[in-house]
Amino acid sequence: MAQAYVQKKLPVEVTAIPWYADAQGEAWKALGLKGTPVIIGICKGRMEWMIRALLKDPATLTPGIRTWVES
């Protein structure tokens, strides 16, 4: 269901990324999340990193995330 939403609503560049819905909040609780936004880098089923903060300039994320995604 989350993947179908993504394919309808987001740019084509991100539709190949797996997206998951957490309707029961299980992942939310397991990760100890308290608010949004949150960006989590997952590789082969393992959480590699997490950013839990509002950023003054979201462009500061681009180089780090791009490097991680492209590696």
PDB file of N, CA, C and O in Angstrom:
ATOM      1  N   MET A   1       0.808  -1.183   0.000  1.00  0.00           N
ATOM      2  CA  MET A   1       0.000   0.000   0.000  1.00  0.00           C
ATOM      3  C   MET A   1       0.861   1.261   0.000  1.00  0.00           C
ATOM      4  O   MET A   1       0.559   2.204  -0.731  1.00  0.00           O
ATOM      5  N   ALA A   2       1.916   1.300   0.795  1.00  0.00           N
ATOM      6  CA  ALA A   2       2.789   2.472   0.819  1.00  0.00           C
ATOM      7  C   ALA A   2       3.458   2.648  -0.536  1.00  0.00           C
ATOM      8  O   ALA A   2       3.588   3.772  -1.022  1.00  0.00           O
ATOM      9  N   GLN A   3       3.881   1.554  -1.148  1.00  0.00           N
ATOM     10  CA  GLN A   3       4.539   1.634  -2.456  1.00  0.00           C
ATOM     11  C   GLN A   3       3.597   2.207  -3.509  1.00  0.00           C
ATOM     12  O   GLN A   3       4.024   3.001  -4.346  1.00  0.00           O
ATOM     13  N   ALA A   4       2.338   1.821  -3.481  1.00  0.00           N
ATOM     14  CA  ALA A   4       1.363   2.354  -4.439  1.00  0.00           C
ATOM     15  C   ALA A   4       1.175   3.849  -4.243  1.00  0.00           C
ATOM     16  O   ALA A   4       1.074   4.593  -5.218  1.00  0.00           O
ATOM     17  N   TYR A   5       1.126   4.294  -3.005  1.00  0.00           N
ATOM     18  CA  TYR A   5       0.997   5.727  -2.703  1.00  0.00           C
ATOM     19  C   TYR A   5       2.199   6.490  -3.256  1.00  0.00           C
ATOM     20  O   TYR A   5       2.052   7.532  -3.893  1.00  0.00           O
ATOM     21  N   VAL A   6       3.381   5.951  -3.000  1.00  0.00           N
ATOM     22  CA  VAL A   6       4.611   6.592  -3.473  1.00  0.00           C
ATOM     23  C   VAL A   6       4.602   6.715  -4.990  1.00  0.00           C
ATOM     24  O   VAL A   6       4.953   7.762  -5.533  1.00  0.00           O
ATOM     25  N   GLN A   7       4.205   5.658  -5.668  1.00  0.00           N
ATOM     26  CA  GLN A   7       4.198   5.679  -7.123  1.00  0.00           C
ATOM     27  C   GLN A   7       3.235   6.720  -7.680  1.00  0.00           C
ATOM     28  O   GLN A   7       3.470   7.262  -8.760  1.00  0.00           O
ATOM     29  N   LYS A   8       2.161   7.004  -6.961  1.00  0.00           N
ATOM     30  CA  LYS A   8       1.196   8.014  -7.405  1.00  0.00           C
ATOM     31  C   LYS A   8       1.624   9.427  -7.050  1.00  0.00           C
ATOM     32  O   LYS A   8       1.407  10.349  -7.836  1.00  0.00           O
ATOM     33  N   LYS A   9       2.222   9.616  -5.893  1.00  0.00           N
ATOM     34  CA  LYS A   9       2.420  10.945  -5.330  1.00  0.00           C
ATOM     35  C   LYS A   9       3.824  11.524  -5.438  1.00  0.00           C
ATOM     36  O   LYS A   9       3.978  12.745  -5.421  1.00  0.00           O
ATOM     37  N   LEU A  10       4.851  10.687  -5.549  1.00  0.00           N
ATOM     38  CA  LEU A  10       6.220  11.198  -5.516  1.00  0.00           C
ATOM     39  C   LEU A  10       6.866  11.170  -6.896  1.00  0.00           C
ATOM     40  O   LEU A  10       6.396  10.469  -7.791  1.00  0.00           O
ATOM     41  N   PRO A  11       7.929  11.923  -7.063  1.00  0.00           N
ATOM     42  CA  PRO A  11       8.627  11.933  -8.357  1.00  0.00           C
ATOM     43  C   PRO A  11       9.122  10.546  -8.745  1.00  0.00           C
ATOM     44  O   PRO A  11       9.430   9.723  -7.883  1.00  0.00           O
ATOM     45  N   VAL A  12       9.196  10.298 -10.029  1.00  0.00           N
ATOM     46  CA  VAL A  12       9.591   8.989 -10.541  1.00  0.00           C
ATOM     47  C   VAL A  12      10.971   8.564 -10.031  1.00  0.00           C
ATOM     48  O   VAL A  12      11.239   7.367  -9.920  1.00  0.00           O
ATOM     49  N   GLU A  13      11.835   9.505  -9.724  1.00  0.00           N
ATOM     50  CA  GLU A  13      13.191   9.181  -9.254  1.00  0.00           C
ATOM     51  C   GLU A  13      13.189   8.382  -7.953  1.00  0.00           C
ATOM     52  O   GLU A  13      14.144   7.651  -7.688  1.00  0.00           O
ATOM     53  N   VAL A  14      12.161   8.499  -7.151  1.00  0.00           N
ATOM     54  CA  VAL A  14      12.134   7.788  -5.870  1.00  0.00           C
ATOM     55  C   VAL A  14      11.192   6.589  -5.850  1.00  0.00           C
ATOM     56  O   VAL A  14      11.069   5.926  -4.820  1.00  0.00           O
ATOM     57  N   THR A  15      10.536   6.302  -6.945  1.00  0.00           N
ATOM     58  CA  THR A  15       9.571   5.201  -6.939  1.00  0.00           C
ATOM     59  C   THR A  15      10.231   3.820  -6.883  1.00  0.00           C
ATOM     60  O   THR A  15       9.571   2.848  -6.517  1.00  0.00           O
ATOM     61  N   ALA A  16      11.497   3.710  -7.231  1.00  0.00           N
ATOM     62  CA  ALA A  16      12.186   2.420  -7.176  1.00  0.00           C
ATOM     63  C   ALA A  16      12.641   2.081  -5.758  1.00  0.00           C
ATOM     64  O   ALA A  16      13.028   0.943  -5.494  1.00  0.00           O
ATOM     65  N   ILE A  17      12.602   3.042  -4.851  1.00  0.00           N
ATOM     66  CA  ILE A  17      13.016   2.817  -3.470  1.00  0.00           C
ATOM     67  C   ILE A  17      11.885   2.103  -2.733  1.00  0.00           C
ATOM     68  O   ILE A  17      10.727   2.499  -2.862  1.00  0.00           O
ATOM     69  N   PRO A  18      12.199   1.051  -1.959  1.00  0.00           N
ATOM     70  CA  PRO A  18      11.136   0.391  -1.189  1.00  0.00           C
ATOM     71  C   PRO A  18      10.582   1.333  -0.114  1.00  0.00           C
ATOM     72  O   PRO A  18      11.351   1.958   0.617  1.00  0.00           O
ATOM     73  N   TRP A  19       9.286   1.434  -0.019  1.00  0.00           N
ATOM     74  CA  TRP A  19       8.611   2.250   0.990  1.00  0.00           C
ATOM     75  C   TRP A  19       7.676   1.350   1.768  1.00  0.00           C
ATOM     76  O   TRP A  19       7.036   0.466   1.198  1.00  0.00           O
ATOM     77  N   TYR A  20       7.593   1.572   3.074  1.00  0.00           N
ATOM     78  CA  TYR A  20       6.770   0.726   3.923  1.00  0.00           C
ATOM     79  C   TYR A  20       5.854   1.578   4.799  1.00  0.00           C
ATOM     80  O   TYR A  20       6.235   2.661   5.244  1.00  0.00           O
ATOM     81  N   ALA A  21       4.664   1.087   5.037  1.00  0.00           N
ATOM     82  CA  ALA A  21       3.735   1.728   5.959  1.00  0.00           C
ATOM     83  C   ALA A  21       3.857   1.033   7.315  1.00  0.00           C
ATOM     84  O   ALA A  21       4.075  -0.177   7.386  1.00  0.00           O
ATOM     85  N   ASP A  22       3.717   1.799   8.371  1.00  0.00           N
ATOM     86  CA  ASP A  22       3.813   1.265   9.733  1.00  0.00           C
ATOM     87  C   ASP A  22       2.514   1.580  10.466  1.00  0.00           C
ATOM     88  O   ASP A  22       2.499   2.320  11.449  1.00  0.00           O
ATOM     89  N   ALA A  23       1.424   1.000   9.966  1.00  0.00           N
ATOM     90  CA  ALA A  23       0.085   1.328  10.465  1.00  0.00           C
ATOM     91  C   ALA A  23      -0.084   1.084  11.964  1.00  0.00           C
ATOM     92  O   ALA A  23      -0.791   1.841  12.629  1.00  0.00           O
ATOM     93  N   GLN A  24       0.543   0.053  12.504  1.00  0.00           N
ATOM     94  CA  GLN A  24       0.410  -0.242  13.932  1.00  0.00           C
ATOM     95  C   GLN A  24       1.476   0.462  14.771  1.00  0.00           C
ATOM     96  O   GLN A  24       1.456   0.369  15.999  1.00  0.00           O
ATOM     97  N   GLY A  25       2.403   1.163  14.125  1.00  0.00           N
ATOM     98  CA  GLY A  25       3.431   1.902  14.861  1.00  0.00           C
ATOM     99  C   GLY A  25       4.516   1.032  15.472  1.00  0.00           C
ATOM    100  O   GLY A  25       5.214   1.466  16.388  1.00  0.00           O
ATOM    101  N   GLU A  26       4.667  -0.183  14.978  1.00  0.00           N
ATOM    102  CA  GLU A  26       5.662  -1.100  15.532  1.00  0.00           C
ATOM    103  C   GLU A  26       7.092  -0.605  15.311  1.00  0.00           C
ATOM    104  O   GLU A  26       7.907  -0.620  16.234  1.00  0.00           O
ATOM    105  N   ALA A  27       7.391  -0.173  14.106  1.00  0.00           N
ATOM    106  CA  ALA A  27       8.736   0.336  13.826  1.00  0.00           C
ATOM    107  C   ALA A  27       8.974   1.628  14.593  1.00  0.00           C
ATOM    108  O   ALA A  27      10.062   1.847  15.127  1.00  0.00           O
ATOM    109  N   TRP A  28       7.969   2.472  14.648  1.00  0.00           N
ATOM    110  CA  TRP A  28       8.050   3.738  15.389  1.00  0.00           C
ATOM    111  C   TRP A  28       8.502   3.482  16.829  1.00  0.00           C
ATOM    112  O   TRP A  28       9.418   4.135  17.327  1.00  0.00           O
ATOM    113  N   LYS A  29       7.850   2.528  17.485  1.00  0.00           N
ATOM    114  CA  LYS A  29       8.182   2.193  18.878  1.00  0.00           C
ATOM    115  C   LYS A  29       9.562   1.538  18.978  1.00  0.00           C
ATOM    116  O   LYS A  29      10.354   1.897  19.849  1.00  0.00           O
ATOM    117  N   ALA A  30       9.848   0.595  18.107  1.00  0.00           N
ATOM    118  CA  ALA A  30      11.118  -0.123  18.157  1.00  0.00           C
ATOM    119  C   ALA A  30      12.314   0.801  17.947  1.00  0.00           C
ATOM    120  O   ALA A  30      13.379   0.586  18.528  1.00  0.00           O
ATOM    121  N   LEU A  31      12.140   1.823  17.123  1.00  0.00           N
ATOM    122  CA  LEU A  31      13.229   2.767  16.852  1.00  0.00           C
ATOM    123  C   LEU A  31      13.288   3.902  17.877  1.00  0.00           C
ATOM    124  O   LEU A  31      14.201   4.727  17.840  1.00  0.00           O
ATOM    125  N   GLY A  32      12.332   3.942  18.772  1.00  0.00           N
ATOM    126  CA  GLY A  32      12.317   4.977  19.797  1.00  0.00           C
ATOM    127  C   GLY A  32      12.053   6.367  19.246  1.00  0.00           C
ATOM    128  O   GLY A  32      12.555   7.359  19.773  1.00  0.00           O
ATOM    129  N   LEU A  33      11.265   6.434  18.187  1.00  0.00           N
ATOM    130  CA  LEU A  33      10.995   7.724  17.562  1.00  0.00           C
ATOM    131  C   LEU A  33      10.033   8.534  18.418  1.00  0.00           C
ATOM    132  O   LEU A  33       9.100   7.995  19.013  1.00  0.00           O
ATOM    133  N   LYS A  34      10.278   9.832  18.465  1.00  0.00           N
ATOM    134  CA  LYS A  34       9.446  10.722  19.273  1.00  0.00           C
ATOM    135  C   LYS A  34       8.716  11.745  18.416  1.00  0.00           C
ATOM    136  O   LYS A  34       7.721  12.322  18.856  1.00  0.00           O
ATOM    137  N   GLY A  35       9.193  11.977  17.207  1.00  0.00           N
ATOM    138  CA  GLY A  35       8.584  12.969  16.338  1.00  0.00           C
ATOM    139  C   GLY A  35       9.094  12.820  14.922  1.00  0.00           C
ATOM    140  O   GLY A  35       9.868  11.914  14.611  1.00  0.00           O
ATOM    141  N   THR A  36       8.656  13.708  14.084  1.00  0.00           N
ATOM    142  CA  THR A  36       9.090  13.703  12.692  1.00  0.00           C
ATOM    143  C   THR A  36       9.635  15.072  12.358  1.00  0.00           C
ATOM    144  O   THR A  36       9.317  16.014  13.085  1.00  0.00           O
ATOM    145  N   PRO A  37      10.412  15.257  11.341  1.00  0.00           N
ATOM    146  CA  PRO A  37      10.817  14.265  10.351  1.00  0.00           C
ATOM    147  C   PRO A  37      11.985  13.413  10.838  1.00  0.00           C
ATOM    148  O   PRO A  37      12.761  13.808  11.707  1.00  0.00           O
ATOM    149  N   VAL A  38      12.075  12.233  10.241  1.00  0.00           N
ATOM    150  CA  VAL A  38      13.163  11.309  10.515  1.00  0.00           C
ATOM    151  C   VAL A  38      13.615  10.730   9.185  1.00  0.00           C
ATOM    152  O   VAL A  38      12.793  10.364   8.345  1.00  0.00           O
ATOM    153  N   ILE A  39      14.915  10.652   9.000  1.00  0.00           N
ATOM    154  CA  ILE A  39      15.470   9.986   7.818  1.00  0.00           C
ATOM    155  C   ILE A  39      16.319   8.839   8.328  1.00  0.00           C
ATOM    156  O   ILE A  39      17.202   9.028   9.165  1.00  0.00           O
ATOM    157  N   ILE A  40      16.044   7.646   7.818  1.00  0.00           N
ATOM    158  CA  ILE A  40      16.771   6.456   8.248  1.00  0.00           C
ATOM    159  C   ILE A  40      17.401   5.808   7.025  1.00  0.00           C
ATOM    160  O   ILE A  40      16.720   5.532   6.037  1.00  0.00           O
ATOM    161  N   GLY A  41      18.689   5.571   7.096  1.00  0.00           N
ATOM    162  CA  GLY A  41      19.400   4.883   6.024  1.00  0.00           C
ATOM    163  C   GLY A  41      19.458   3.399   6.340  1.00  0.00           C
ATOM    164  O   GLY A  41      20.038   2.996   7.348  1.00  0.00           O
ATOM    165  N   ILE A  42      18.858   2.586   5.480  1.00  0.00           N
ATOM    166  CA  ILE A  42      18.823   1.137   5.690  1.00  0.00           C
ATOM    167  C   ILE A  42      19.497   0.460   4.515  1.00  0.00           C
ATOM    168  O   ILE A  42      19.202   0.764   3.359  1.00  0.00           O
ATOM    169  N   CYS A  43      20.394  -0.449   4.810  1.00  0.00           N
ATOM    170  CA  CYS A  43      21.096  -1.198   3.768  1.00  0.00           C
ATOM    171  C   CYS A  43      21.014  -2.676   4.117  1.00  0.00           C
ATOM    172  O   CYS A  43      21.427  -3.092   5.200  1.00  0.00           O
ATOM    173  N   LYS A  44      20.478  -3.466   3.191  1.00  0.00           N
ATOM    174  CA  LYS A  44      20.345  -4.917   3.373  1.00  0.00           C
ATOM    175  C   LYS A  44      19.660  -5.258   4.694  1.00  0.00           C
ATOM    176  O   LYS A  44      20.080  -6.168   5.409  1.00  0.00           O
ATOM    177  N   GLY A  45      18.605  -4.518   5.003  1.00  0.00           N
ATOM    178  CA  GLY A  45      17.816  -4.796   6.193  1.00  0.00           C
ATOM    179  C   GLY A  45      18.386  -4.273   7.499  1.00  0.00           C
ATOM    180  O   GLY A  45      17.790  -4.486   8.555  1.00  0.00           O
ATOM    181  N   ARG A  46      19.526  -3.592   7.454  1.00  0.00           N
ATOM    182  CA  ARG A  46      20.144  -3.052   8.673  1.00  0.00           C
ATOM    183  C   ARG A  46      20.093  -1.536   8.660  1.00  0.00           C
ATOM    184  O   ARG A  46      20.341  -0.906   7.632  1.00  0.00           O
ATOM    185  N   MET A  47      19.772  -0.957   9.805  1.00  0.00           N
ATOM    186  CA  MET A  47      19.783   0.487   9.918  1.00  0.00           C
ATOM    187  C   MET A  47      21.236   0.942  10.017  1.00  0.00           C
ATOM    188  O   MET A  47      21.961   0.556  10.934  1.00  0.00           O
ATOM    189  N   GLU A  48      21.648   1.768   9.056  1.00  0.00           N
ATOM    190  CA  GLU A  48      23.022   2.251   9.015  1.00  0.00           C
ATOM    191  C   GLU A  48      23.169   3.588   9.736  1.00  0.00           C
ATOM    192  O   GLU A  48      24.192   3.851  10.368  1.00  0.00           O
ATOM    193  N   TRP A  49      22.146   4.428   9.639  1.00  0.00           N
ATOM    194  CA  TRP A  49      22.199   5.745  10.286  1.00  0.00           C
ATOM    195  C   TRP A  49      20.798   6.307  10.414  1.00  0.00           C
ATOM    196  O   TRP A  49      19.861   5.833   9.770  1.00  0.00           O
ATOM    197  N   MET A  50      20.664   7.339  11.265  1.00  0.00           N
ATOM    198  CA  MET A  50      19.376   7.993  11.464  1.00  0.00           C
ATOM    199  C   MET A  50      19.624   9.471  11.750  1.00  0.00           C
ATOM    200  O   MET A  50      20.549   9.834  12.476  1.00  0.00           O
ATOM    201  N   ILE A  51      18.785  10.304  11.169  1.00  0.00           N
ATOM    202  CA  ILE A  51      18.807  11.733  11.454  1.00  0.00           C
ATOM    203  C   ILE A  51      17.434  12.093  12.000  1.00  0.00           C
ATOM    204  O   ILE A  51      16.425  11.942  11.312  1.00  0.00           O
ATOM    205  N   ARG A  52      17.400  12.571  13.247  1.00  0.00           N
ATOM    206  CA  ARG A  52      16.143  12.948  13.893  1.00  0.00           C
ATOM    207  C   ARG A  52      16.217  14.423  14.268  1.00  0.00           C
ATOM    208  O   ARG A  52      16.525  14.769  15.408  1.00  0.00           O
ATOM    209  N   ALA A  53      15.937  15.271  13.318  1.00  0.00           N
ATOM    210  CA  ALA A  53      16.010  16.698  13.627  1.00  0.00           C
ATOM    211  C   ALA A  53      15.388  17.518  12.516  1.00  0.00           C
ATOM    212  O   ALA A  53      15.311  17.085  11.366  1.00  0.00           O
ATOM    213  N   LEU A  54      14.955  18.689  12.874  1.00  0.00           N
ATOM    214  CA  LEU A  54      14.571  19.673  11.876  1.00  0.00           C
ATOM    215  C   LEU A  54      15.842  20.402  11.476  1.00  0.00           C
ATOM    216  O   LEU A  54      16.630  20.809  12.330  1.00  0.00           O
ATOM    217  N   LEU A  55      16.034  20.562  10.205  1.00  0.00           N
ATOM    218  CA  LEU A  55      17.238  21.222   9.719  1.00  0.00           C
ATOM    219  C   LEU A  55      16.906  22.607   9.198  1.00  0.00           C
ATOM    220  O   LEU A  55      15.889  22.800   8.531  1.00  0.00           O
ATOM    221  N   LYS A  56      17.751  23.556   9.498  1.00  0.00           N
ATOM    222  CA  LYS A  56      17.537  24.905   8.986  1.00  0.00           C
ATOM    223  C   LYS A  56      17.694  24.938   7.474  1.00  0.00           C
ATOM    224  O   LYS A  56      16.980  25.665   6.783  1.00  0.00           O
ATOM    225  N   ASP A  57      18.638  24.142   6.959  1.00  0.00           N
ATOM    226  CA  ASP A  57      18.887  24.098   5.523  1.00  0.00           C
ATOM    227  C   ASP A  57      18.938  22.646   5.059  1.00  0.00           C
ATOM    228  O   ASP A  57      19.982  22.003   5.167  1.00  0.00           O
ATOM    229  N   PRO A  58      17.828  22.118   4.543  1.00  0.00           N
ATOM    230  CA  PRO A  58      17.804  20.718   4.108  1.00  0.00           C
ATOM    231  C   PRO A  58      18.860  20.381   3.054  1.00  0.00           C
ATOM    232  O   PRO A  58      19.225  19.214   2.905  1.00  0.00           O
ATOM    233  N   ALA A  59      19.345  21.361   2.337  1.00  0.00           N
ATOM    234  CA  ALA A  59      20.366  21.106   1.319  1.00  0.00           C
ATOM    235  C   ALA A  59      21.645  20.538   1.937  1.00  0.00           C
ATOM    236  O   ALA A  59      22.439  19.914   1.233  1.00  0.00           O
ATOM    237  N   THR A  60      21.855  20.740   3.228  1.00  0.00           N
ATOM    238  CA  THR A  60      23.045  20.194   3.872  1.00  0.00           C
ATOM    239  C   THR A  60      23.021  18.672   3.925  1.00  0.00           C
ATOM    240  O   THR A  60      24.065  18.044   4.101  1.00  0.00           O
ATOM    241  N   LEU A  61      21.855  18.079   3.775  1.00  0.00           N
ATOM    242  CA  LEU A  61      21.742  16.620   3.767  1.00  0.00           C
ATOM    243  C   LEU A  61      22.185  15.999   2.456  1.00  0.00           C
ATOM    244  O   LEU A  61      22.684  14.874   2.431  1.00  0.00           O
ATOM    245  N   THR A  62      22.006  16.719   1.387  1.00  0.00           N
ATOM    246  CA  THR A  62      22.194  16.155   0.053  1.00  0.00           C
ATOM    247  C   THR A  62      23.540  15.470  -0.145  1.00  0.00           C
ATOM    248  O   THR A  62      23.550  14.315  -0.571  1.00  0.00           O
ATOM    249  N   PRO A  63      24.679  16.104   0.138  1.00  0.00           N
ATOM    250  CA  PRO A  63      25.964  15.416  -0.130  1.00  0.00           C
ATOM    251  C   PRO A  63      26.126  14.117   0.652  1.00  0.00           C
ATOM    252  O   PRO A  63      26.563  13.114   0.088  1.00  0.00           O
ATOM    253  N   GLY A  64      25.787  14.113   1.919  1.00  0.00           N
ATOM    254  CA  GLY A  64      25.948  12.913   2.719  1.00  0.00           C
ATOM    255  C   GLY A  64      25.049  11.774   2.289  1.00  0.00           C
ATOM    256  O   GLY A  64      25.488  10.629   2.180  1.00  0.00           O
ATOM    257  N   ILE A  65      23.802  12.090   2.047  1.00  0.00           N
ATOM    258  CA  ILE A  65      22.856  11.056   1.613  1.00  0.00           C
ATOM    259  C   ILE A  65      23.218  10.560   0.234  1.00  0.00           C
ATOM    260  O   ILE A  65      23.181   9.355  -0.016  1.00  0.00           O
ATOM    261  N   ARG A  66      23.570  11.466  -0.675  1.00  0.00           N
ATOM    262  CA  ARG A  66      23.954  11.055  -2.025  1.00  0.00           C
ATOM    263  C   ARG A  66      25.158  10.113  -1.971  1.00  0.00           C
ATOM    264  O   ARG A  66      25.173   9.100  -2.671  1.00  0.00           O
ATOM    265  N   THR A  67      26.152  10.424  -1.165  1.00  0.00           N
ATOM    266  CA  THR A  67      27.348   9.583  -1.044  1.00  0.00           C
ATOM    267  C   THR A  67      26.967   8.192  -0.538  1.00  0.00           C
ATOM    268  O   THR A  67      27.449   7.186  -1.059  1.00  0.00           O
ATOM    269  N   TRP A  68      26.102   8.134   0.475  1.00  0.00           N
ATOM    270  CA  TRP A  68      25.699   6.854   1.031  1.00  0.00           C
ATOM    271  C   TRP A  68      24.896   6.043   0.028  1.00  0.00           C
ATOM    272  O   TRP A  68      25.123   4.842  -0.115  1.00  0.00           O
ATOM    273  N   VAL A  69      23.962   6.677  -0.668  1.00  0.00           N
ATOM    274  CA  VAL A  69      23.096   5.987  -1.630  1.00  0.00           C
ATOM    275  C   VAL A  69      23.904   5.478  -2.820  1.00  0.00           C
ATOM    276  O   VAL A  69      23.659   4.378  -3.314  1.00  0.00           O
ATOM    277  N   GLU A  70      24.859   6.270  -3.278  1.00  0.00           N
ATOM    278  CA  GLU A  70      25.618   5.902  -4.474  1.00  0.00           C
ATOM    279  C   GLU A  70      26.743   4.917  -4.205  1.00  0.00           C
ATOM    280  O   GLU A  70      27.341   4.396  -5.146  1.00  0.00           O
ATOM    281  N   SER A  71      27.044   4.652  -2.931  1.00  0.00           N
ATOM    282  CA  SER A  71      28.164   3.727  -2.649  1.00  0.00           C
ATOM    283  C   SER A  71      27.737   2.290  -2.737  1.00  0.00           C
ATOM    284  O   SER A  71      28.551   1.390  -2.530  1.00  0.00           O
TER     285      SER A  71
END
